[in-house]
């Protein structure tokens, strides 16, 4: 098995949007990267080139498929022989924003498989390997970072499945932090607010108006780089004695105001 001298970070959904902002920030920290996505590697060649000079492995995999998890971890073992950071970022919006009274079980099941079930079991598989690595080298400082959403605590009645999935990610953070504490593996959560990506492009006019009317304390959209900086701080050990904590990167959207 190879011995790689730099920390290695796996970013799911790392070829676009928030995930790509995270990947760029981790590359700037000097980490090697494993980028996961569903598209063929040829389709994201420009994005991967943009992460140079970081050494990068692309793993095409469906995060909802547990067999793909095993294949991805095997590829990381073969290429790097280590994994120091897992960033559970991959997620989808509902195919159709449907009122709670009209929502379908098909849409619900699809979204929960991708946004909640997939990351939960990927964390399980990666955590087992991280424990193994810590047993072999106590100086290793692995970490797990979940990217959820302000929707974990702010209700949107036309996308209940999405809100439930992100609330579940929040509890997953608490559970894994509690379980992995004895192994010295911190688990964190980053909760983005309104971030300008292709996922939010279809509701840009709505949020332009809401932001102008005071939705956020900082009167602007968030950008993927905002999330990337937060994740890089956690991944590099810049926030110690804080496992289980949630960072709101939302421009003050969730701050109570009168």
N, C-alpha and C positions, 0 to 999 in steps of 0.2 A: 504494500500500500504506500502511495506517495506521502511525503511529509512536506506540507506547504507551510511557508514561514509567515504568511500574512493571515489575519483573521478573515474568515469567509462568511458572507451574509447571503441568505436566500430571501429574495423578495418575490412573493407571489403577485401575479398581475403587475410585474415590474417593467413592462415594455411601453406603458403609456400612462398618461394622467398622473394621479397621485403616486402610483407605484414608481413611475419613471423619475419623478422628483426625488423620491426616497433613494432610488438607486444612484442618482447623481450625487446626492449628499454623502452617501456611504463611500462611493468611489473617491470623493474628495478627502475622506478620512483615511484613505490608503487601504481600504478593504478590497479583497477580491469578491466577485459577485457571481451569484447564481440567479439568473432571471428566469422566472416561470411565466408562461403565457400559453394561450390556446392557439395562436396563429403560427403558421410555419415560420421557421427561422429566416427564410429568404424575405419574408414580408416585413421583417423588423430589422433588417440589416443596418439601416441608417441609424436607428435608435441604439443598437449595440455599438456601432462605431462611435457614437457620441459619448460612450462611457469610457473610452480609452483615455489614459493608458492602463486603467484597471484591467486585470485579467478577468475575463467573463466567460461563464458557461451558460448557454441557453438550454432550458429544459421545457420542451413543448409538452404540456400535461394539462389535464382537466382536474381542477382542484376538488371537484366533487367525486372523483373516481379514486377509491382507496388503492386500487392496483397501480394507478399512476403515481401515487405517493411513494410506493415501494420502489418503483422504477426510477423515480427522480432521486431518491436518497441513494440508491445504488450508484447512479451516475456521479453524484457528488463525492461519494466515498472513493470511486475510481479516479476521479480527476484531482481532488484536493486532499482526501484522507481526513477531512475535518469539516465541522460546521459550527460556527461560533454565534451566529445571530439568525434567528428566524423572524421575518416580518410577514405576518399574516395580513396581507393587504387586498388580495383578490376578492372581488365582489361584483354583484350585478344589481341593477335596478329592476323593478318589475317590467315585464314585457309591455304591460298596459297598466297605467295608473287607474285602478278601479276603486270605487267607493266600497267601504266595508260591506255594504249590503249586496254588492254585486261581485265581490271577489270570488275567484275560482280556486278549487283545491289544486288544480294542475299548476297554476302560477305560484301558489304558496309552496308546494312541494319542490318545484324547481329552484326557487330562490333560497329556501332553507337549506337544500342540499349544497348549494354553492357557497352561500354566505356564512353558514353556521356549522353544519355537519362536517363539511370538508375541512375547514380550519381546525375544528376540534380534534379530528383524528390525525391530521397532519402534525399538530402540536404533540399528540401522544407519541407518534413515531419518532419525531425529532427529539423530544424530551428523553426518550429511552437512550438514544445515541449520545445526547449531551451528558447524561449521567455516566454512561460508559467512558466518555472522554475525560470527564472530571475524575473518575476513578483512576485513570491512567496518568493524569497530570493535574494535580490539585491547583496549579497556577492558572489553569484555563478559567476564563470568565465569560461563559456563554450567557445569552439572554434571549428572551422571546418578547416580541412587541406586536400587539394586536392593533390594527387600524380599524376603528369602528366608525361612528358617525354621531353627530348631534342628534340624529334620529333615534338614538338609544334612549333619549330622555324627552324629546319633543315630538308629540304625536302628530302624524299626518294621516288623516282618515282616508286618503285616496291611495295610500301605499302601506297598509297595515303590515303586510308580510315583511317589507323592508325594515320597518321600525322594530318588529319583533325579532328579526334576525340580528339586528345591531344591539338590542337589549340583551340578547343571548350571548353575544360576544363579550359584553360587559361582565356578565356573570362568569363566563369562561375565564376571563382574566383573573378574577378573584379566586376561582377554583384552582387554576394552575399555579398561581402565585403561592397559595397555601400548600399545595402538594409538593412543589419543587423547592420550597424554601430550605428544607433540610439538606438539599443537594447544592445549595449555593447558586441557584439559577433564578435570577429575578425575572418577573413577568410584568409588563407594563401595557398600558393602553393609551393610544392617541385618538382623540375624538375630533375630527375635522368638522368645521361648520360648512358654510357655503363656499365651495371651492370651484374655480373655473376649470372645467375639464370637458371632455366630450360627453360624459354622463349627464352634465348639467346644461349642455348646449340647448336642449329643447325647451328649457324653462328659463332661459337667460333674461328674457324681457320681464318675466314675473319678478325675478330676484333683483334685477336692475332697479325696478320700482320700489321694492321693499327695502333695499339697502338705502336708496335715496330718502326713504321715509323714516329711517332710523332703526331698521332691523338689527344692525350691528353697531356696537360702540365705535369701532374703527370703520369709517364709512367707505369700505371697499370690499370687493370680492377677495377671498383667499386664493392663493395660487399653490400649485404643487410644491414649490420650493419652500413654502412656509411649513408644510408637513415634513418635508425632507430634513429640514434643520432640526426639528423636534425629535424625529426618529434617530438621527445621527447622534444627537446629544445623549440619548438613552443608550444606544448601541455602543458608544465609545466609553460608557461608564461615567458620564458627566453628571449623573444624578444618582448618588448613592443613597442607601438606607431608605429606599422608596418603592420597594416591590409592591405590586398590587395597585399602584396609583394610576390615576387617569389624568392626562394632560388635555385640556380643552384648547384646541387651536382653532378658534371660531370668531376672532375679532370682538369678543365680548357678547356674542349672541345669547349665550345661556345665562349671563349675569342678570340676576333679578333687578328690575328697575321700577320706579314709581313714576 
